[in-house]
């Protein structure tokens, strides 16, 4: 025990130093990540929570109706204006003082890019009017009185051109006013509907409101460093054009407030049109805060001043205590170390008393069990006095369970995304470890797909939205969170469904965080391949590595499972895996036959093909050929077409080159796993229907699914 106790001390010292670094003020950087908003449709949006609907705006038929869409009452459509805004502002610029003792100020401006799909419809082929705009505005105020007609829901006759408007807009105008070049143009508006710059859309073969209703996709890219805005436009489903329809210099910081709101505005006049937004994807660069000391000491210098003596003191304490414990042979209680680590984690949620959770779950009654996985059991609970339902994950005892608990909590306590399962809190009591999550009343996705006849059939719209939600969450983990996270166990039992049938990705029991310059995590301590058979990428059996690309493979398996209503290891004759069967149908030019027959044709054929091709692209045997999550998000928002997919499944060949585009070194521990070294000398060529059986193994870290009412947090 002496050696064991003493060996804990370096970990404690390193943890202490790491936590000190987390708390140090940082020098200002332009970006500490991005904030991402993604609406594949607007079927389940909640006014005031997801978006804010103002004046004449509404939601209908899965789309934002910026002005009314009631075509049965023509009089109701004329002379209207509306706005739809995101409920929270974004920090778009910041002035940062120099750290060299001068009075110089550097102004940083956030970059952003947004993609949205619109339909500007003229009822009964009438002359359209007036216009639609993507906007940045200073507040959540409704459009001003008199903002109908030519004012596009932006300004009115009294305030047009007033610098106090603090607004920027990209307009699509369908009525020629005296200040307009024509009735079919894109314009950049700054505090006024008199555009600073315009672009003729007719020259690009685009008609904003054609007689035959057409969906268009717009890309608005703003570069905060160069202060340039570019707008691209094309028929929905086509690739982003190489040439913009509008490009202009724009310093946002000269116009908008530091914290401003994104959204849309539109209007009708004596002529009218339906102004609909079908999908929206927005990414805004996140400007980090600068925490200079009150006396003007630069933050990074203050951090060094504080950290240096504290770090030295921590090192001395470690040495003294270590020698003392060696002499006295006093064993350390690992539970104390766990408790201290938990309390030290930045951003950790609420700490629960054990009795609170015991009472909430009726002393962990079997009747309250939601599911069980390799790392623990999950129970439904009700917090007394709060009347709040929760899911309580009780980890298995032992040091391995303790490590899993700490790894899971360390990762998820700082993750914030609307498509991730929210963590409520934790508890550590006499070696017993518990995590508390929001309870999801609709259970897990696999229950809705395979739950039997007592479950209502999951509709096509809900399936599409769930897939899009999982993609958004995965993109956040891979590229938007400041520390890349590889989930490593994507499957339908780990996708929860909330009360609004939105996807919530859960179970981070196998997830690992990567340094931003790393692309994979090597399972040295488990000595096997993490995940669940059917969702595991074939290269993982060779490398033992979990990567972002292997996550994408798991996502592809989820997509096919949701669309087809069959498990990845399907029972179709001649195909061991679902992807093999879908690929066969694709080669026979009848891929839509793979769509869940229980839907009885109740699905959009274009979207059905889009999802199936995306699922196959993500299931490509070669990791480098799989799409990245940013492309996946764009495909699901219908901004771009799905990637081309060969009519037959490519062979899996190993070695296959780099696992990721920037992975040229060994793993983060400085060495490759034994599995990787032993297998790298092999060159195998096989299709995925044989890769598992050819190995003849079941890795010992594969998840053991034993649902009891089912809750994906239980699957570890």
C-alpha positions in Angstrom: 0.0 0.0 0.0 2.9 2.3 0.6 3.9 2.3 -3.0 0.3 2.6 -4.1 -0.3 5.6 -1.8 2.9 7.3 -2.8 2.2 6.7 -6.5 -1.0 8.8 -6.2 1.0 11.9 -5.3 2.5 12.7 -8.7 -1.0 12.4 -10.2 -2.3 14.8 -7.5 0.6 17.3 -8.1 0.1 17.2 -11.9 -3.7 17.6 -11.4 -3.1 20.6 -9.2 -0.8 22.2 -11.6 -3.2 21.5 -14.5 -6.1 23.1 -12.6 -3.9 26.1 -11.8 -3.3 26.6 -15.5 -7.0 26.3 -16.1 -7.6 29.2 -13.8 -4.8 31.4 -15.1 -5.9 34.5 -16.9 -5.1 34.1 -20.6 -3.7 36.5 -23.1 -6.3 37.6 -25.5 -6.7 35.6 -28.7 -9.1 36.3 -31.5 -10.9 33.0 -31.0 -11.4 30.4 -28.4 -13.7 28.3 -30.5 -16.9 28.9 -32.3 -20.6 29.1 -31.4 -22.7 26.9 -33.7 -26.5 27.1 -34.3 -28.2 24.6 -36.5 -31.8 24.2 -37.5 -32.3 21.5 -40.2 -36.0 22.5 -40.0 -38.2 24.4 -37.6 -40.8 21.8 -36.8 -40.2 21.7 -33.1 -38.9 25.2 -32.3 -40.2 26.9 -29.2 -40.8 30.7 -29.4 -38.7 32.5 -26.8 -36.4 29.5 -26.3 -35.1 28.5 -29.7 -36.1 31.6 -31.6 -38.0 34.8 -31.0 -40.9 35.5 -33.3 -41.7 39.2 -33.7 -44.7 41.1 -35.1 -46.1 39.2 -38.1 -43.6 36.3 -38.0 -44.6 32.8 -37.2 -43.7 29.1 -37.8 -45.6 26.8 -40.1 -45.1 23.6 -42.1 -41.6 23.2 -40.6 -40.4 26.6 -41.7 -40.0 30.1 -40.4 -42.6 32.4 -41.9 -41.1 35.8 -41.6 -44.3 37.3 -42.9 -47.7 35.5 -42.8 -48.2 32.4 -45.0 -52.0 32.3 -45.0 -52.9 32.2 -48.7 -56.6 31.8 -48.0 -56.9 35.4 -46.9 -55.1 37.5 -49.5 -55.8 40.7 -47.5 -54.0 39.3 -44.6 -50.7 39.0 -46.6 -50.4 42.6 -47.6 -48.5 45.4 -45.7 -46.9 43.1 -43.1 -43.4 43.0 -41.5 -41.8 40.5 -39.2 -38.6 39.4 -37.6 -37.2 36.1 -36.3 -34.2 36.4 -34.1 -32.0 34.1 -32.0 -32.8 34.7 -28.3 -29.2 35.3 -27.2 -26.7 37.9 -28.5 -23.3 37.3 -29.9 -20.1 39.3 -29.0 -19.0 40.6 -32.4 -16.0 42.8 -31.6 -13.7 43.8 -28.8 -11.1 46.4 -28.0 -8.0 45.0 -26.4 -5.2 47.2 -24.9 -1.6 46.4 -25.8 0.5 44.6 -23.2 3.7 46.4 -24.1 3.0 49.4 -21.9 1.7 51.7 -24.7 -1.8 53.1 -25.0 -2.4 51.2 -28.3 -5.7 49.5 -28.8 -6.3 46.5 -31.0 -9.8 45.9 -32.2 -10.8 42.3 -32.9 -13.9 41.6 -35.0 -15.5 38.1 -35.0 -15.8 36.2 -38.2 -19.0 34.3 -39.0 -20.5 32.2 -41.7 -24.1 31.3 -42.1 -26.1 29.1 -44.6 -29.8 29.2 -44.9 -32.4 27.8 -47.3 -35.3 30.0 -48.3 -38.4 29.9 -50.5 -39.8 33.3 -51.6 -43.2 32.3 -53.1 -45.6 34.4 -55.1 -49.2 33.1 -54.5 -51.0 32.4 -57.8 -48.1 33.8 -59.8 -48.8 37.5 -58.8 -46.2 40.2 -58.8 -44.1 39.6 -55.7 -43.1 42.2 -53.0 -41.4 43.5 -51.1 -38.3 41.8 -49.7 -36.4 39.5 -47.3 -33.2 40.0 -45.3 -30.6 38.3 -43.1 -30.0 40.7 -40.3 -27.7 41.7 -37.4 -29.7 44.0 -35.0 -29.0 45.5 -31.6 -32.0 44.1 -29.7 -35.0 41.8 -29.6 -37.3 44.6 -30.4 -40.1 44.1 -32.9 -40.1 45.8 -36.3 -40.9 49.5 -36.0 -44.4 50.8 -36.9 -44.3 51.7 -40.6 -41.6 49.1 -41.4 -43.8 47.4 -44.0 -43.3 47.7 -47.7 -40.0 49.2 -48.9 -38.5 49.1 -45.3 -38.2 45.3 -45.2 -39.0 45.1 -41.5 -35.7 46.9 -40.8 -36.4 50.7 -40.4 -39.2 53.2 -41.2 -39.4 56.6 -42.9 -38.4 58.5 -39.8 -35.3 56.4 -38.8 -34.0 55.1 -42.1 -30.3 56.0 -42.3 -30.0 56.8 -38.6 -26.7 55.5 -37.2 -28.5 54.6 -34.0 -30.1 51.8 -35.8 -26.9 49.7 -35.4 -28.0 47.2 -38.0 -26.5 45.4 -40.9 -28.6 43.3 -43.4 -28.2 41.3 -46.6 -31.4 42.0 -48.5 -33.2 40.1 -51.3 -35.4 42.7 -52.9 -38.2 42.0 -55.3 -39.6 45.5 -55.8 -37.7 48.3 -57.6 -37.8 51.5 -55.5 -36.3 54.8 -56.7 -33.0 53.9 -55.0 -32.9 50.3 -56.3 -31.1 49.1 -59.4 -33.9 46.6 -60.3 -36.5 44.3 -58.8 -34.3 41.2 -58.5 -31.1 42.1 -56.6 -29.1 41.3 -53.4 -27.9 44.3 -51.4 -25.8 45.2 -48.4 -27.8 47.4 -46.0 -26.1 49.5 -43.3 -28.6 51.3 -41.0 -30.8 51.9 -44.1 -32.7 50.1 -46.8 -30.7 52.2 -49.3 -28.1 49.5 -50.0 -24.4 50.4 -49.9 -23.6 47.7 -52.5 -25.9 45.7 -54.7 -25.6 42.7 -56.9 -27.8 41.9 -60.0 -29.1 38.3 -59.5 -30.4 38.1 -63.0 -26.8 38.0 -64.3 -26.4 34.8 -62.2 -29.5 33.2 -63.6 -31.3 33.6 -60.3 -34.9 34.9 -59.8 -35.7 35.5 -56.2 -39.4 34.7 -56.5 -40.0 32.7 -59.7 -43.4 31.7 -60.8 -42.5 28.0 -60.1 -41.6 27.9 -56.4 -37.9 27.3 -56.0 -35.8 26.7 -52.9 -32.5 28.7 -52.8 -29.5 28.4 -50.5 -27.5 31.5 -49.4 -24.1 31.5 -47.9 -23.0 34.7 -46.1 -19.3 34.7 -45.1 -17.8 37.5 -43.0 -14.1 37.7 -42.4 -13.4 39.7 -39.3 -9.7 40.0 -40.0 -10.0 41.5 -43.5 -13.4 43.1 -42.7 -15.0 41.7 -45.9 -18.5 40.2 -46.4 -19.3 37.8 -49.3 -22.7 36.4 -50.3 -23.2 33.4 -52.4 -26.5 32.0 -53.8 -27.6 28.9 -55.6 -30.5 26.6 -56.1 -30.8 24.4 -53.0 -29.0 21.1 -53.2 -26.2 22.4 -55.4 -22.7 23.1 -54.4 -21.6 26.5 -53.1 -20.7 28.6 -56.1 -17.1 29.8 -56.6 -18.2 33.4 -57.4 -20.1 35.5 -54.9 -23.2 37.4 -55.9 -22.0 40.3 -53.6 -18.7 41.1 -52.1 -18.0 44.3 -50.1 -15.8 45.8 -47.4 -17.6 46.0 -44.1 -16.3 46.8 -40.6 -19.0 45.4 -38.4 -17.5 47.2 -35.3 -18.2 50.6 -36.9 -21.9 49.7 -37.2 -23.3 47.1 -34.8 -23.3 47.0 -31.0 -20.7 44.8 -29.4 -23.4 42.3 -28.4 -25.9 41.9 -31.2 -28.5 39.5 -32.5 -28.7 37.4 -35.6 -31.9 36.6 -37.5 -34.2 37.4 -40.4 -36.6 40.2 -41.4 -39.0 40.6 -44.2 -41.9 42.7 -45.4 -44.8 42.8 -47.9 -46.4 45.9 -49.3 -49.3 46.4 -51.7 -47.8 43.4 -53.5 -46.8 40.5 -51.4 -44.9 37.2 -51.2 -44.4 34.4 -48.7 -41.0 34.7 -47.0 -40.0 31.3 -45.7 -36.8 30.0 -44.2 -36.5 26.2 -44.4 -33.2 25.6 -42.7 -30.5 27.6 -41.0 -26.9 27.0 -40.0 -24.8 29.7 -38.2 -21.3 29.6 -36.9 -19.9 32.6 -35.1 -16.3 33.0 -33.9 -16.2 33.2 -30.1 -14.2 36.1 -28.8 -12.5 35.2 -25.5 -12.6 37.5 -22.5 -9.5 39.4 -21.4 -9.1 39.3 -17.6 -6.6 42.1 -16.9 -6.0 43.0 -13.3 -7.5 46.2 -11.9 -4.2 47.9 -11.7 -3.5 47.3 -15.4 -1.2 44.4 -15.1 -1.5 42.3 -18.2 -3.4 39.1 -17.6 -0.7 36.7 -18.7 2.0 38.4 -16.5 -0.3 38.3 -13.5 -0.9 34.6 -14.2 2.8 33.9 -14.2 3.3 35.9 -11.1 0.7 33.9 -9.3 1.4 30.5 -10.8 5.2 30.3 -10.4 5.4 30.4 -6.5 2.2 28.3 -6.2 3.5 25.7 -8.6 6.8 25.6 -6.7 5.0 25.2 -3.4 2.9 22.4 -4.8 6.1 20.6 -5.8 7.7 21.0 -2.4 4.5 19.7 -0.7 4.5 16.7 -3.0 8.1 15.8 -2.1 7.7 16.4 1.6 4.5 14.5 1.9 5.8 11.7 -0.3 8.8 11.1 1.9 6.7 11.3 5.0 4.3 8.7 3.8 7.2 6.4 2.8 8.7 6.5 6.3 5.4 6.2 8.1 3.9 3.7 5.6 0.6 5.4 5.9 -1.9 4.3 3.2 -3.8 6.9 1.3 -7.6 6.7 0.9 -8.3 6.9 -2.8 -11.9 8.2 -2.1 -10.4 11.3 -0.6 -8.5 12.0 -3.8 -11.6 11.4 -5.9 -13.6 13.9 -3.8 -10.9 16.5 -3.9 -10.5 16.1 -7.7 -14.3 16.5 -8.2 -14.5 19.6 -6.1 -11.6 21.1 -8.0 -12.9 20.6 -11.5 -13.9 23.9 -13.1 -17.5 24.3 -14.0 -18.6 21.1 -12.2 -22.4 21.1 -11.6 -24.2 20.5 -8.3 -22.9 18.0 -5.7 -25.7 15.8 -4.3 -26.0 14.2 -1.0 -26.2 10.4 -1.3 -29.4 10.3 0.7 -31.0 12.7 -1.9 -30.3 10.2 -4.7 -31.2 7.2 -2.6 -34.6 8.7 -1.8 -35.1 9.9 -5.4 -34.6 6.3 -6.7 -36.5 4.5 -3.8 -33.2 3.1 -2.6 -32.2 2.2 -6.1 -35.3 0.0 -6.6 -35.1 -2.5 -9.5 -38.4 -1.1 -10.7 -36.7 2.3 -11.2 -33.9 0.8 -13.4 -33.7 2.3 -16.9 -30.7 0.3 -18.2 -27.4 -1.3 -17.5 -24.1 -1.1 -19.3 -20.5 -2.1 -18.8 -19.7 0.7 -16.4 -22.8 1.0 -14.3 -26.6 1.0 -13.9 -29.0 3.9 -14.6 -32.1 4.5 -12.5 -35.0 6.9 -12.9 -35.4 9.2 -10.0 -37.5 12.1 -8.7 -35.8 14.8 -6.6 -38.0 15.3 -3.6 -39.1 18.9 -3.0 -38.1 19.9 -6.6 -40.5 17.5 -8.4 -37.7 17.1 -11.0 -37.2 13.8 -12.8 -33.6 12.8 -13.3 -31.5 9.8 -14.5 -29.0 8.6 -11.9 -26.0 6.7 -13.2 -24.5 4.5 -10.5 -21.0 3.4 -11.4 -19.6 -0.1 -10.7 -17.3 -0.3 -7.7 -13.5 -0.6 -8.0 -10.7 1.5 -9.3 -11.6 0.9 -12.9 -15.1 2.2 -12.3 -13.6 5.1 -10.4 -11.4 6.0 -13.3 -14.3 5.8 -15.7 -16.4 8.1 -13.5 -13.6 10.7 -13.3 -13.0 10.5 -17.1 -16.7 10.9 -17.9 -17.2 13.8 -15.5 -14.1 15.6 -16.5 -15.2 15.6 -20.1 -18.9 16.4 -19.9 -18.9 18.9 -17.0 -17.9 21.7 -19.5 -19.8 20.6 -22.6 -22.7 22.8 -23.5 -24.9 22.0 -26.5 -28.6 21.7 -27.0 -28.2 18.2 -28.6 -26.1 16.8 -25.7 -27.6 15.2 -22.6 -27.4 17.9 -19.8 -25.5 16.9 -16.7 -27.2 18.0 -13.5 -24.7 16.9 -10.9 -22.7 14.2 -9.1 -22.2 12.3 -5.9 -19.4 10.5 -4.3 -20.1 8.5 -1.1 -18.0 5.9 0.5 -16.5 4.7 -2.8 -19.9 4.9 -4.5 -19.9 7.1 -7.6 -23.0 8.6 -9.2 -23.7 11.0 -12.0 -27.1 12.8 -12.3 -28.5 13.8 -15.7 -31.7 15.3 -17.0 -34.3 12.6 -17.5 -35.5 12.1 -21.0 -39.1 10.9 -21.0 -39.0 9.5 -24.5 -36.2 7.2 -23.7 -33.6 6.2 -26.3 -33.7 6.2 -30.1 -33.3 2.4 -30.4 -36.5 1.9 -28.4 -38.4 3.9 -30.9 -36.9 2.1 -33.8 -37.0 -1.5 -32.4 -39.3 -1.2 -29.5 -42.1 -3.4 -30.9 -45.7 -2.8 -31.7 -46.5 -1.0 -28.5 -44.3 1.9 -29.7 -45.8 4.4 -32.1 -43.9 4.5 -35.5 -41.3 7.2 -35.6 -42.3 9.6 -38.4 -40.0 10.5 -41.2 -39.7 14.2 -40.1 -38.7 13.2 -36.6 -36.1 10.7 -38.0 -34.6 13.4 -40.1 -34.5 15.9 -37.3 -33.0 13.4 -34.9 -30.2 12.6 -37.4 -29.5 16.3 -37.9 -29.4 16.8 -34.1 -26.8 14.0 -33.6 -24.7 15.5 -36.4 -24.8 18.9 -34.8 -23.7 17.5 -31.5 -20.9 15.5 -33.1 -19.7 18.5 -35.0 -19.6 20.4 -31.7 -17.5 17.7 -30.0 -15.1 17.3 -32.9 -14.5 20.9 -34.0 -16.3 23.5 -31.9 -15.5 22.6 -28.3 -12.1 24.0 -27.3 -10.8 20.6 -26.6 -11.7 18.0 -29.3 -13.8 15.1 -27.9 -14.1 11.7 -29.6 -17.2 10.0 -28.4 -16.1 6.5 -29.4 -19.5 4.8 -28.9 -22.0 6.3 -31.3 -25.1 4.1 -31.5 -28.9 4.6 -31.3 -29.1 3.4 -27.6 -26.8 6.3 -26.8 -29.1 8.9 -28.5 -31.8 10.1 -26.2 -35.1 11.6 -27.3 -36.4 14.6 -25.3 -40.0 15.6 -24.8 -40.0 17.5 -28.1 -38.4 14.5 -29.9 -35.1 16.2 -30.3 -31.9 14.2 -30.2 -29.7 14.3 -27.2 -26.4 12.5 -27.5 -25.4 10.9 -24.3 -23.1 8.4 -22.5 -19.6 9.7 -22.4 -18.4 6.7 -20.5 -16.1 5.8 -23.4 -15.5 9.4 -24.6 -12.0 10.9 -24.5 -10.8 14.5 -24.9 -7.9 15.2 -27.2 -5.4 18.0 -27.3 -6.2 20.2 -30.3 -3.1 18.9 -32.2 -4.1 15.3 -31.7 -6.5 13.3 -33.8 -6.8 10.0 -32.1 -6.9 8.3 -28.7 -5.1 5.0 -28.2 -6.7 2.4 -25.9 -3.6 1.3 -24.1 -5.2 0.7 -20.7 -8.1 -1.4 -22.0 -6.0 -3.3 -24.5 -9.0 -3.7 -26.8 -11.2 -1.9 -29.2 -13.8 0.4 -27.7 -17.4 0.5 -28.9 -20.2 -1.8 -30.1 -19.9 -4.2 -32.9 -21.6 -2.9 -36.0 -20.8 0.7 -35.2 -17.0 0.2 -35.0 -14.9 1.3 -38.0 -12.8 -1.5 -39.5 -9.5 0.3 -39.0 -10.0 0.3 -35.3 -9.4 -3.5 -35.2 -5.9 -2.8 -36.6 -4.9 0.4 -34.8 -6.8 0.3 -31.5 -7.3 4.0 -32.1 -10.5 5.9 -31.8 -10.6 9.0 -34.0 -13.0 11.5 -35.3 -13.2 9.5 -38.5 -14.2 6.3 -36.5 -16.9 8.5 -34.9 -18.1 9.4 -38.3 -18.3 5.7 -39.2 -20.5 5.1 -36.1 -22.6 8.1 -37.2 -23.1 6.5 -40.6 -24.3 3.3 -39.0 -26.8 5.3 -36.9 -28.0 7.1 -40.1 -28.7 3.8 -41.9 -30.3 2.3 -38.8 -32.7 5.2 -38.5 -33.6 5.4 -42.1 -33.9 1.6 -42.7 -35.4 0.7 -39.3 -32.9 -2.2 -39.0 -30.0 -2.8 -36.7 -26.4 -2.5 -38.1 -25.9 -6.2 -37.8 -29.0 -7.0 -39.9 -30.8 -10.2 -40.7 -31.0 -9.6 -44.5 -29.8 -12.8 -46.3 -26.4 -12.4 -47.8 -25.4 -9.4 -45.8 -23.9 -9.4 -42.3 -24.0 -5.7 -41.9 -26.8 -3.2 -42.9 -24.4 -1.0 -44.9 -23.6 -4.0 -47.2 -27.3 -4.4 -48.0 -27.8 -0.7 -48.6 -24.8 -0.6 -50.8 -26.1 -3.6 -52.8 -29.4 -1.8 -53.4 -27.5 1.4 -54.4 -25.6 -0.6 -57.0 -28.9 -1.9 -58.4 -30.2 1.7 -58.6 -33.0 1.0 -56.1 -31.5 2.5 -52.9 -34.9 3.8 -51.7 -36.0 0.2 -51.2 -33.9 0.4 -48.1 -36.2 2.9 -46.4 -38.2 1.5 -43.5 -41.1 -0.4 -45.0 -43.2 0.5 -42.0 -43.4 4.1 -43.3 -45.4 2.8 -46.3 -43.9 5.5 -48.5 -44.6 8.3 -46.1 -41.2 10.0 -46.6 -39.6 12.6 -48.9 -37.8 10.7 -51.6 -35.2 13.4 -52.1 -34.3 13.4 -48.4 -34.5 9.6 -48.2 -31.8 9.3 -50.9 -29.8 12.2 -49.3 -29.7 10.3 -45.9 -28.9 6.9 -47.4 -26.1 8.3 -49.5 -24.7 10.2 -46.5 -24.9 7.0 -44.4 -22.9 5.1 -47.1 -20.4 7.9 -47.4 -19.8 7.8 -43.6 -19.5 4.0 -43.8 -16.7 4.1 -46.3 -14.1 1.4 -45.3 -11.2 3.9 -45.7 -11.2 6.5 -43.0 -9.8 9.3 -45.1 -12.7 9.0 -47.6 -15.4 9.7 -45.0 -16.9 13.2 -44.8 -16.0 15.5 -41.9 -18.7 16.8 -39.6 -18.8 20.3 -41.0 -19.7 18.8 -44.4 -22.2 16.5 -42.8 -24.0 19.4 -41.2 -24.2 21.2 -44.5 -25.5 18.1 -46.3 -28.3 17.7 -43.6 -29.2 21.4 -43.8 -29.7 20.8 -47.6 -27.2 23.4 -48.3 -25.0 21.0 -50.4 -25.7 17.8 -52.2 -24.7 14.5 -50.6 -21.2 13.3 -51.6 -20.9 10.9 -54.6 -21.0 7.3 -53.6 -19.6 4.4 -55.7 -22.2 1.8 -56.7 -20.3 -0.9 -55.0 -18.6 -1.0 -51.6 -14.9 -0.3 -51.9 -12.5 -2.8 -50.5 -10.9 -2.3 -47.1 -7.1 -2.2 -47.5 -4.7 -1.9 -44.7 -2.4 0.0 -44.2 -4.5 2.8 -45.6 -2.3 5.8 -45.0 -2.8 8.5 -42.4 -5.9 8.1 -40.2 -6.4 11.9 -40.2 -5.3 14.7 -42.3 -2.8 16.0 -39.7 -1.8 12.8 -38.0 1.8 12.1 -38.7 3.1 11.2 -35.3 2.5 8.5 -32.7 -0.3 8.7 -30.2 -0.5 11.1 -27.3 1.3 8.8 -25.0 4.4 8.8 -27.3 4.0 5.2 -28.5 1.7 3.2 -30.6 -0.3 0.4 -29.0 0.7 -3.3 -29.4 -2.3 -3.9 -31.5 -1.2 -1.1 -33.9 2.4 -2.4 -34.1 1.3 -6.0 -34.7 -1.2 -5.2 -37.3 0.6 -2.5 -39.2 2.7 -5.1 -41.0 -0.4 -6.8 -42.3 -2.0 -5.7 -45.6 -5.5 -7.0 -45.7 -8.1 -6.5 -48.4 -11.7 -7.3 -47.4 -15.1 -5.9 -47.5 -16.8 -4.8 -44.3 -19.1 -7.8 -44.4 -16.1 -9.9 -43.5 -13.8 -7.7 -41.5 -15.2 -8.7 -38.1 -15.6 -12.4 -38.9 -12.2 -12.6 -40.4 -10.6 -11.5 -37.2 -12.8 -14.0 -35.3 -12.7 -11.8 -32.2 -15.0 -9.9 -29.9 -12.9 -7.1 -28.3 -13.3 -7.3 -24.6 -14.2 -3.6 -24.3 -17.2 -3.9 -26.5 -20.3 -2.5 -24.9 -22.7 -5.0 -23.3 -26.2 -3.9 -24.0 -28.8 -5.1 -21.5 -31.7 -2.6 -21.6 -34.3 -2.8 -19.0 -36.7 -0.1 -20.1 -33.7 1.5 -21.7 -31.7 4.6 -21.1 -28.7 5.3 -23.3 -26.7 6.7 -20.4 -26.5 3.2 -19.2 -24.7 2.0 -22.2 -21.1 2.7 -21.6 
